[in-house]
Every structure is written in C-alpha cells, then in structure tokens.
C-alpha cells in the first residue's frame, strides 16, 4: 500500500508544481524557476498568521522538511506511511482553508477522498485540520473487521452496528 499511496503525490505534483518568478525587495522580477505553489495557499488562508513560512508549516504539522523546488513525490515517496498521511493531511488542510484557486478546491478534495477511500483510508476534519483516518481494512467477517494499524500491528474491531448493542 505504501508504494501505491505515492500516486497521490504524483497527482499533487501535477496540480501544485508551476513556473514561479522570484521578486526582490524593490519589486523587480528576477529568476524564473519551477516550484511548488503551496506557499500561495498558505498566504491566502487563515493559517498564514500562525506560521512563519510554508517550511515552518510543514515542520510543525507533519514534522518534515519542505523544499519548494523539489516535487512532493521526490521528497516524500520514500517516507513511512505515517509521515505520508501527515503530509497529505497538511496539504489538504491548506487547500481546504485557502481562498487561492477556489475553483480547484472541490476537485482536489474529491479526487483525494476517492483515491484514499480505495485503500480504506478516509479523511477526518477535526476543527479545520484534516487528518487521514488510518483504517486500512484488510479483512471483514460477519461481526468484526481487521485493520492495519501500522506496519507491525493489526486492529480487530466490531462492526459499527454491533458496537452500540449492550452485552447480554
């Protein structure tokens, strides 16, 4: 599953990687380069007041380094599943809370939800912060479901219709 989840980083690279122009302090145009535009999302969101920069945002939220000139795939495809989920959650939180490219927001969110749902992962929006619920369903029985909790632990859980019933 870890290698398959990398496809979402390829999709995000297609959406967020663009030509950028460096502008100096006097307002003169400088170097043209290709880079990620997630800093624009941060600047145009309410999150912009809480973080010094996009690098600070990713270090705080996902505990990873962020390099604007490298693709998301090259930066995070070799990380653990847990880190990938934090990075995806951080990206979707930015997109969801930003006014930058509002017309793309629904498409990005819907495609991300659909892709993650194929692997038993779902998005959970807790007070504006999007997290990925780590419930990769491996097996299902008549009363229980077996989930991959992390790389070493499985979780067995009663189905929701049986959780609410009292033990007799």
N, C-alpha and C positions, 0 to 999 in steps of 0.2 A: 504494500500500500504506500510505503514511503516514496518509492520512485514514481508511482502513478500520481501522487499529490503534487509532484513537481510541474505537472501540466498547467496547473493554475498560475504558477509563476510565469510560464511562457505566455499565457493569456494576458496577465498583468503587464508584462514587458511590452506587448503589442499595444496596450492601451496607454500606459504611462510613460513610455520612452519616446522622446521627441527632440527636435532641434531646439536648443536654447541659446540665448545671447547673454554674454556677461556685460553688465553695465557698471562703469566705475562710479566713484562718489560724485563726480562732476556731471554725471548723466550721459557721458559719451559711450557709444556702443563699442564693444570690444570683441573678444573671441567668440566665434560660433562653435558650438560643440553639441554632441548628443548626450542627453542625460534624462534621468527620471524627473517627472514633474510633480512628485508628491509634496514638495515644498510649497507649491502653489495651493494645494489642497489645505495644507496646514495654515497658511497665511489667510485663507478665506474661510476659516472656521472659527468657532468659539474656542477651540483648543489652542489657537495661536497665542493666546495670552498666558497659557500655562507652561509653555515650553520655549526655550531659547531659540531652538532651531529644529529642523527635521531630524538631524543627527541626535539631538537631545531627546526628542520624542521617541525614536526607536530604541535608544539606550534605556529609557525609563520604562516604556510599555513592554517591549519584547526582549530587553536585555541583550541586544545585538548591535553590532556596528552597522552603519548605513553609509554607503558610498554612492553618491549621486550619479557618477559616470559609469557605474557597472550595472549590468542587468540584475533584476531580482533573482532570476534563475541562477546566475553565476555566484551570487552572494549567499543564497540560502538553500540551494538544492542538496548540498552535502551536509546539512544540519539535521538534528534529530527531529522526529515527528512532533514532539512537544514544542520545540522552537519554531518550526514551520507553522504550527497552529497559532502561536502568539503573533508571528509576523503577519499572517493572513488576517487575523483579528484586528491588528493595528492598522493595516491598510484599509480594511472595510470600515473601521470606525472613522478614519479620516474621510473617506468618500461619503459616508452617511451624514457626517456632521458639517460638511463643507458646502459652500454655495458655488464653488468653482465647477464648471461644466455640469450644471444641474441636469441637463438633458441626458447625460450619460449615466447618472447615478442609478436609476432604476434598472437599466440594462446590466451594469456591473454587478449590482447586488443580486439580481435574479439569476444571472449566469453562475455566480459564485455559489449561491444557495443550491441550485440544481446540481452543480458539479459535486459539491461536498455531500449532498444527500445520497448520491450514488454509492458512497462509501460508508454510509451510516453515520455521517457527521452532520451536525446541524448547528446553525447559528443561534446564539442566545444573546439577546440585547438586554443587558443589565445597566440601567441608568445611563444610557447613551454609549456605553462601552460594549463593543461586540466581541464576544468570545466564541470559540468553537467548542461545542459540547463533544467531549471525546467518548462517544459511544459507537464504536465501530462494531456492529453486530456480526458475530461470526456464525452463531447457530441459534435456532429457535425451537423450542419444544411446545407442548400444549400449555404448560404453566410458566415456564421460565425462558429467559433469553440470556445468551452468553455474549459478553462484550470483551473486546480487547481494551484493557485499561491503560497499559503502557507496554513496552516491549517485552516485559517479563511476567506480567500479572494479568490474569483473566478475571472478569467480574460476572457473577451469576446474579440475575435479578428477576424477581417476579414480574410478570406482565402487569401493566397498569390496572387492568380490570380486577386483578386478584389482590393488589396491594391495599385497596380500600376495604376489603372484607375483613371482618374480625375473625380471629382464630376460634374455631368451635371445638 
